[in-house]
C-alpha cells in the first residue's frame, strides 16, 4: 500500500510539473509537450496532478477538446475503480 501511495504521489507531482513546463513553453512559443503525453500520465494515475495544474497554471482550461478528452480519462478511471471495488474485474 505504501508503494502505491508513493507511486501516485510521484506520478501526480511529475504530471503537475510537466504541465507547468508545457505552459511555460507555450508562453515562449517553444516546443511543447504533446497532449498525448499529458493524457497518458493522467491515465496512469496523474489525474489529480493534471487537474490541479490546469487550474493553477490556467493551462488548457479554455480548450474544449482537451477538456472532453480529459473527462473521458476520468470516466474510464471511475469505471475501472467501480468494477474493481465490486469485484467485477
Secondary structure as the mmCIF struct_conf table of DSSP 4:
data_model
#
loop_
_struct_conf.conf_type_id
_struct_conf.id
_struct_conf.beg_label_comp_id
_struct_conf.beg_label_asym_id
_struct_conf.beg_label_seq_id
_struct_conf.end_label_comp_id
_struct_conf.end_label_asym_id
_struct_conf.end_label_seq_id
HELX_RH_AL_P HELX_RH_AL_P1 UNK A 2 UNK A 27
TURN_TY1_P TURN_TY1_P1 UNK A 28 UNK A 29
HELX_LH_PP_P HELX_LH_PP_P1 UNK A 31 UNK A 34
HELX_RH_AL_P HELX_RH_AL_P2 UNK A 35 UNK A 41
HELX_RH_PI_P HELX_RH_PI_P1 UNK A 42 UNK A 46
HELX_RH_AL_P HELX_RH_AL_P3 UNK A 47 UNK A 56
TURN_TY1_P TURN_TY1_P2 UNK A 57 UNK A 58
BEND BEND1 UNK A 60 UNK A 62
HELX_RH_AL_P HELX_RH_AL_P4 UNK A 64 UNK A 85
TURN_TY1_P TURN_TY1_P3 UNK A 86 UNK A 87
#
